[in-house]
Amino acid sequence: MPLAIPPSPAGRPVRLVTACTSALLVAGLAAASPAAAADSVSYDFESPSQKLPFMAINGFGRVLVAPAPGGKSGQAARVNIPNDGRSFKSELVIKGLDAGSHRFGFANYLPGDWQERDLDTIVAQWFSTQDDGEGIKPVVALSVHGGDWQLKVHWMSNGEIQETVIPLGAARPGHWNRWTFDITWSSAGKPGSIAVTRDGVTIGSHQGANNYHRGEPPHFRIGAYRPNWRPEKGPSKRVGALEAVLFLDDIAVTSTAADSRPDVRATAPGGAASRSASPAPSTGATPTGSPSTSSSARAGEAPVGGDTAVGATAVEARTDAAAHGSAGWIGVVGGVVGSAVALAGGALVLLRRRTAKGSPGSAHRRTRT
């Protein structure tokens, strides 16, 4: 009875190289996947298994998932800051973004009993952590001031922080606002751009510098922040104020191509704000009011950097989300592919040498019948 012919030893290196190369590529790409997604993330708060991003909480504020108010179905994030003399910030923090172009989309809701105050409540901000660790204003901040929305943009000129305030229309408590911010960050030699839409209507824009051009690329913070409630500001700004409560939903950050943006023109040192004319209400089921055409209210005191302050307790809750940019992902993939190619090349050289020497392993063994 004939015996099975064993596989050629000459084929073993090839099969081994193929298996190792495939394993390296699969493992490398799997390890790189979270980093690749760092610039495109979303949170809808519907799945109990979904992990939230970092939380920056000073004092005894909370960020909890709760039923969405205002006739909206499903779940939303409920953010609150109690007026207890210590608390001033409850934010979700999305890090790991590069200094390119992104679209930031989200929905927020001010309850019907929202208290109008002539001080800022920042509901979204883009913050650039500085190398020297000094406190500094966010590069871009969306806030409700009095009864209106406003956007502040900051940049550096001759070592001094410059600011422009862009009015974005009346805030409507009891109404879900759907925001989109298309942002291309400026660099030292290239202007940037910001385009703001609410409920599908463009309500403001900025062209020019929108960054400090130093430190880390801006990261995204969304929730509630009352800089005038910082303990070092004293108790006077809290007198007569209610607890700050608002809701968030449908957060989405998408990395976009810079060439998909409109042409950007620097109009003045540091850029200039463009205030669009009052648009007609959107045609959706819940249109917003037209932006106010009145002059900008005096800007509230700007926050300083970091999440700690005298008399405050800071909480940074880290998730498993990747905190590296696309450059790290490319490096991982490149390293894996390079290693695989080198391994395959070495095995082929070894195989040729064995064949040239007439190794017994190069011929098939035959058995007797």
Buried (B, 14 or more C-beta within 10 A) or exposed (E): EEEEEEEEBBEEBBEEBEEBBEEBBEEBBEEBEBBBBBBBBEBBBBEEEEEBBBBBBBBBBBBEBEEBBBEBEEBBBBBBBBBEBBBBBBBBBBBBBBBBBBBBBBBBBBBEEBBEBEBBBBBBBBBBBBEEEEEBBBBBBBBBBBBBBBBBBBBBEEEEEBEBBBBBBBBBBBBBBBBBBBBBBBEEEEBBBBBBBBBEBBBBBBBBBBBBBEBEBBBBBBBBBBBBBBBEBEEEBBEEBEEBBBBBBBBBBBBBEEEEBEEBEBEEEBBBBBBBEBBEEBEEEBBBEBBBEEEBBEBBEBBBBBBEBEEBEEBEBEEEBBBBBBEBBEEBBEEBBEBBEEBBEEBEEEBEEBEEEEEEBBEEEEEEE
